[in-house]
Amino acid sequence: MAKHKYLTSPPNLTGMPPGVPYIIGNEAAERFSYYGMKSVLTVFMAHYILNQSGVLAPMSPNEAYMYTHYFVMGVYALPVLGAIIADGLVGKYWTILSLSIVYCLGNLTLACMATSWGIAIGQRTMLAMGLTLICLGAGGIKPCVSANVGDQFGESNKHLLSKMFGWFYFSINAGSFISSILCPWLLANPKYGPGWAFGIPGITMVIATLFFWGGRNKFVHVPPGGLGYLRETFSKEGLITLARIAMVYVFILVFWGLWGMSNGVEWTLQAEKMNLHWLGMDLIAAQVQTANPILILIFIPLVNYVIYPAIDKVFPLTPLRKIGIGLFLTGLSFVVIVWIQGQIDLGLKPSINWQLLAYVILTLGEAMVSITGLEFSYTQSPNTMKSSVMALWLLTVASGEGFVGLFNSWVLNPDGTRKLNDYQYFTFFTIFMFAAAVVFVVVACFYKGRTYLQTQQPTLDEIATEPILHGGTPS
């Protein structure tokens, strides 16, 4: 039997795998880097960018929005490429490590825009180069990082997988919350400016890469599938598996579409018409959305250690049941938004506490849909297709945003008027979310999945365990 330098299958453990601290540290630092950079990107383009003479030459708001949109779409489209490289060619570890270096180079390019030679080359040119490299890096590693989490677990400790994905998601939001506060402050402070605002995310990405490299002897390195990856993907079972998963993803797409509205224009514009005095402070409307990352940090341990065990005593929970509850909670959060809009339309200024209540409900739904969706995506994908299915999961985010964007295009008339007022607009999405949740429950009742975990024996055979919703032999 050939010897491997690294572990290629999970060790027989009942506790957390030894690579977990490195995964959590890497993810927190990488998300700090990404969200920190993204939090200042549009503002930099619209207010700070210079021409080659060093003279302020900002983009128009629409141009800045357009480039930000293209960048985000690229980040969420390129996971497909990263998944193919990881699952079919070099494996997840080397894909993550190599593309993390590309990611670091992208951040370095952005940080150097503020230097004299960066200005001479052209900040727009440097910006395009840096964002392209970050697209390749961030997009390429996205599906591999999530799949690498699941690869560390086998049959003996699979009961800890949902908690691990919870802490993984916790690290994402911890990193993004801190950087989303720090980096805009650095950009606005003349003492620091763009160099530091883009440089700090670059430094944390280097730290993230070192964290990941430091865990190389602790991780399970699942070998790539090679031609077997293509055979399994396009086999009858592979295609059926993808079709089964896609049935669930259709509903998660709707969730992401509505979730994006809470972190974009719609809820923020509504907040501008509300009483923003809160706990003795006068909030800025754009600050209200920071309630989401704060709440998710609270809800992740709460749902894992309190809410789920309590519900499970009277109503056995499965991943699909958790997602279903989360979808209904998302709809309920929009009921609050509709009520708020009704009050505004009556000429009143309701307290921002009402929108904070909507954030509480929505974020609880997010904890049930998004985290469980990561676990579901990993366990339901065959072992040679883990990163590929994670890439499809990430495409639901982009597709949800696209769905809302297309709807907004339909709502807007050529003369600038709208087919729906704000109350009707929010009501439509509320009804749509509840309808999707009801249909999801029906689909979930007929879903017969298979749980695939990495075998704990050094063999090419794949172990399929019990279905998610039903006991007995996998179908």
LODREN-589455 format. One record per residue (C-alpha): residue in one letter; x, y, z. Coordinates in steps of 0.02 Angstrom, whole numbers, padded with zeros to 5 digits, always signed. Layout:
AXYZ...
This chain:
M+00000+00000+00000A+00068+00170-00048K+00115+00284+00095H+00051+00461+00100K+00139+00610+00177Y-00024+00672+00250L-00182+00590+00318T-00298+00547+00175S-00446+00489+00279P-00518+00546+00446P-00441+00467+00602N-00554+00364+00714L-00599+00502+00837T-00753+00539+00941G-00705+00721+00973M-00664+00868+00862P-00529+00837+00731P-00357+00912+00766G-00365+01026+00614V-00516+01123+00678P-00421+01269+00760Y-00326+01300+00599I-00487+01298+00497I-00574+01420+00614G-00423+01536+00621N-00402+01533+00432E-00586+01568+00398A-00599+01710+00524A-00445+01796+00452E-00496+01769+00271R-00672+01836+00299F-00599+01985+00392S-00495+02017+00237Y-00635+01997+00111Y-00771+02094+00201G-00650+02228+00258M-00595+02258+00079K-00773+02250+00014S-00836+02372+00146V-00727+02511+00075L-00723+02464-00108T-00874+02561-00172V-00837+02713-00063F-00656+02714-00124M-00709+02712-00306A-00841+02846-00280H-00741+02966-00170Y-00555+02928-00158I-00484+02862-00322L-00350+02969-00407N-00293+02988-00586Q-00113+02964-00642S-00074+03145-00599G-00126+03116-00420V-00284+03220-00441L-00448+03161-00369A-00549+03078-00508P-00692+02983-00427M-00811+02870-00521S-00995+02909-00529P-01099+02815-00401N-01177+02707-00537E-01006+02663-00607A-00943+02617-00434Y-01097+02510-00402M-01075+02425-00570Y-00895+02375-00539T-00936+02316-00363H-01078+02211-00435Y-00963+02134-00566F-00835+02096-00432V-00958+02009-00316M-01033+01910-00460G-00859+01854-00508V-00821+01797-00331Y-00980+01692-00328A-00960+01623-00504L-00778+01567-00494P-00809+01436-00358V-00856+01321-00502L-00679+01334-00569G-00603+01308-00397A-00712+01155-00369I-00658+01074-00532I-00475+01103-00491A-00496+01035-00315D-00608+00885-00346G-00534+00835-00512L-00351+00887-00516V-00249+00935-00362G-00361+00914-00210K-00433+01041-00089Y-00276+01077+00012W-00166+01128-00133T-00308+01223-00216I-00338+01325-00058L-00154+01356-00025S-00107+01407-00202L-00259+01517-00232S-00236+01597-00060I-00068+01659-00123V-00155+01732-00276Y-00280+01811-00155C-00136+01890-00056L-00062+01961-00216G-00229+02041-00256N-00237+02124-00086L-00057+02182-00105T-00101+02262-00271L-00246+02357-00193A-00140+02416-00046C-00007+02480-00166M-00131+02593-00257A-00091+02729-00130T+00096+02725-00166S+00179+02847-00286W+00213+02711-00413G+00037+02644-00393I-00031+02815-00438A+00090+02826-00584I+00032+02659-00653G-00147+02713-00628Q-00260+02673-00482R-00397+02612-00598T-00275+02491-00678M-00211+02433-00509L-00390+02415-00448A-00438+02306-00596M-00284+02197-00573G-00310+02179-00386L-00495+02138-00397T-00463+02010-00534L-00335+01921-00426I-00451+01926-00275C-00593+01856-00382L-00483+01710-00431G-00422+01684-00254A-00579+01712-00151G-00694+01631-00278G-00579+01483-00306I-00557+01438-00123K-00738+01465-00070P-00808+01292-00109C-00649+01204-00055V-00642+01281+00118S-00818+01226+00164A-00790+01052+00094N-00624+01039+00186V-00719+01063+00349G-00825+00909+00317D-00676+00806+00257Q-00606+00807+00433F-00753+00706+00500G-00792+00521+00486E-00924+00403+00553S-00859+00408+00732N-00878+00596+00754K-01008+00642+00624H-01124+00696+00765L-01012+00848+00788L-01021+00904+00607S-01170+01021+00629K-01086+01105+00778M-00926+01123+00678F-01017+01208+00534G-01097+01321+00664W-00928+01377+00732F-00864+01391+00553Y-01007+01511+00516F-00972+01600+00680S-00793+01633+00625I-00856+01704+00460N-00967+01831+00546A-00841+01873+00682G-00712+01918+00551S-00832+02014+00441F-00910+02112+00585I-00744+02175+00652S-00672+02222+00483S-00833+02306+00425I-00815+02426+00571L-00626+02450+00563C-00590+02469+00377P-00717+02609+00339W-00646+02704+00488L-00470+02683+00419L-00524+02745+00247A-00611+02899+00317N-00468+02944+00434P-00342+03057+00343K-00204+02987+00453Y-00226+02816+00372G-00329+02823+00212P-00341+02695+00070G-00169+02620+00096W-00213+02559+00270A-00395+02523+00228F-00339+02399+00094G-00176+02353+00179I-00249+02284+00340P-00359+02160+00245G-00204+02110+00148I-00108+02076+00308T-00249+01971+00378M-00256+01870+00217V-00072+01829+00239I-00112+01776+00417A-00256+01669+00351T-00139+01583+00229L-00009+01550+00363F-00145+01480+00477F-00198+01360+00341W-00020+01308+00300G+00012+01282+00485G-00123+01150+00492R-00054+01047+00348N+00000+00904+00462K-00165+00906+00555F-00284+00908+00407V-00356+00761+00314H-00299+00781+00133V-00428+00692+00027P-00347+00651-00141P-00427+00722-00300G-00543+00609-00397G-00456+00629-00564L-00553+00546-00704G-00659+00464-00569Y-00725+00638-00529L-00793+00658-00705R-00860+00481-00710E-00952+00502-00545T-01017+00676-00585F-01094+00621-00750S-01145+00448-00694K-01328+00408-00668E-01308+00418-00479G-01209+00580-00490L-01339+00666-00598I-01481+00603-00488T-01389+00668-00335L-01367+00840-00414A-01550+00843-00462R-01603+00800-00284I-01493+00936-00211A-01553+01062-00340M-01733+01035-00280V-01681+01101-00110Y-01571+01239-00180V-01717+01317-00274F-01796+01365-00107I-01633+01422-00029L-01612+01536-00180V-01772+01624-00127F-01705+01641+00050W-01544+01724-00009G-01641+01843-00119L-01741+01906+00030W-01593+01902+00148G-01496+02014+00029M-01634+02145+00040S-01597+02164+00226N-01414+02202+00190G-01442+02313+00040V-01550+02458-00009E-01728+02407+00036W-01721+02390+00225T-01596+02533+00240L-01707+02652+00141Q-01851+02603+00252A-01746+02638+00406E-01716+02816+00344K-01902+02848+00368M-01906+02780+00545N-01866+02852+00716L-01680+02810+00731H-01661+02863+00912W-01605+02707+01004L-01537+02687+01181G-01498+02872+01192M-01408+02873+01023D-01459+02936+00852L-01415+02798+00731I-01373+02817+00548A-01489+02713+00440A-01345+02617+00362Q-01285+02565+00535V-01442+02467+00573Q-01392+02322+00461T-01243+02285+00573A-01372+02205+00687N-01362+02051+00576P-01180+01999+00608I-01197+02042+00792L-01353+01935+00810I-01281+01789+00712L-01137+01780+00835I-01265+01764+00974F-01382+01644+00885I-01254+01515+00826P-01216+01447+01000L-01396+01479+01054V-01474+01372+00918N-01344+01234+00932Y-01346+01215+01120V-01518+01277+01174I-01648+01293+01036Y-01611+01136+00935P-01601+01020+01088A-01764+01093+01155I-01858+01070+00991D-01782+00899+00963K-01864+00834+01121V-02038+00859+01049F-02005+00867+00861P-01855+00769+00796L-01751+00886+00690T-01668+00844+00526P-01569+00963+00416L-01718+00989+00301R-01834+01024+00446K-01713+01154+00512I-01709+01236+00341G-01899+01232+00332I-01915+01320+00499G-01788+01449+00442L-01886+01485+00283F-02045+01518+00382L-01949+01632+00501T-01884+01729+00351G-02062+01756+00294L-02112+01810+00469S-01974+01941+00472F-02049+02017+00316V-02220+02023+00400V-02140+02146+00521I-02066+02244+00376V-02237+02254+00292W-02315+02318+00454I-02179+02449+00471Q-02209+02506+00292G-02395+02520+00327Q-02358+02635+00474I-02242+02741+00368D-02373+02756+00231L-02493+02823+00363G-02370+02964+00396L-02300+02892+00557K-02118+02864+00607P-02112+02696+00694S-01968+02658+00811I-01814+02574+00738N-01844+02441+00870W-01972+02365+00752Q-01845+02341+00615L-01722+02273+00742L-01857+02145+00785A-01864+02098+00601Y-01675+02076+00603V-01689+01962+00755I-01815+01850+00667L-01722+01852+00501T-01554+01814+00580L-01628+01667+00676G-01693+01604+00510E-01521+01630+00433A-01441+01526+00570M-01559+01383+00526V-01550+01397+00337S-01373+01448+00296I-01274+01346+00422T-01382+01193+00397G-01368+01218+00209L-01179+01204+00222E-01195+01041+00318F-01328+00976+00198S-01223+01020+00045Y-01073+00927+00113T-01159+00771+00176Q-01271+00749+00023S-01131+00759-00106P-01030+00605-00156N-00852+00607-00092T-00773+00654-00258M-00897+00797-00285K-00888+00890-00119S-00813+01053-00183S-00922+01050-00339V-01083+01041-00239M-01018+01179-00123A-00991+01284-00280L-01173+01256-00328W-01222+01308-00152L-01128+01472-00174L-01215+01500-00340T-01381+01506-00245V-01321+01668-00165A-01283+01747-00334S-01445+01679-00407G-01548+01748-00264E-01473+01920-00289G-01506+01904-00475F-01687+01856-00444V-01720+02012-00341G-01627+02118-00468L-01733+02053-00611F-01891+02084-00511N-01836+02262-00477S-01806+02286-00663W-01984+02231-00696V-02054+02344-00560L-01970+02498-00632N-02065+02580-00776P-01973+02666-00920D-02029+02837-00855G-01951+02805-00684T-02114+02764-00596R-02145+02596-00513K-02278+02464-00540L-02283+02429-00353N-02269+02545-00205D-02160+02497-00057Y-02302+02416+00039Q-02352+02309-00111Y-02170+02270-00147F-02135+02201+00027T-02303+02113+00031F-02261+02020-00130F-02098+01954-00061T-02180+01906+00103I-02313+01802+00015F-02182+01730-00103M-02072+01675+00042F-02215+01591+00135A-02272+01505-00025A-02096+01442-00056A-02085+01380+00124V-02248+01283+00107V-02194+01201-00055F-02025+01162+00023V-02111+01065+00163V-02200+00958+00033V-02039+00928-00065A-01945+00885+00096C-02073+00751+00139F-02028+00658-00021Y-01841+00691-00015K-01740+00531+00003G-01559+00578+00017R-01397+00489+00056T-01266+00547+00180Y-01089+00533+00114L-00944+00549+00235Q-00761+00517+00206T-00718+00338+00249Q-00608+00311+00400Q-00515+00172+00312P-00383+00203+00178T-00490+00135+00038L-00568+00204-00118D-00738+00140-00069E-00866+00269-00017I-00979+00244+00130A-01160+00297+00116T-01255+00306+00279E-01434+00337+00327P-01547+00454+00227I-01578+00625+00300L-01764+00608+00323H-01794+00422+00329G-01719+00275+00421G-01666+00114+00341T-01560+00074+00191P-01508+00218+00077S-01608+00223-00082
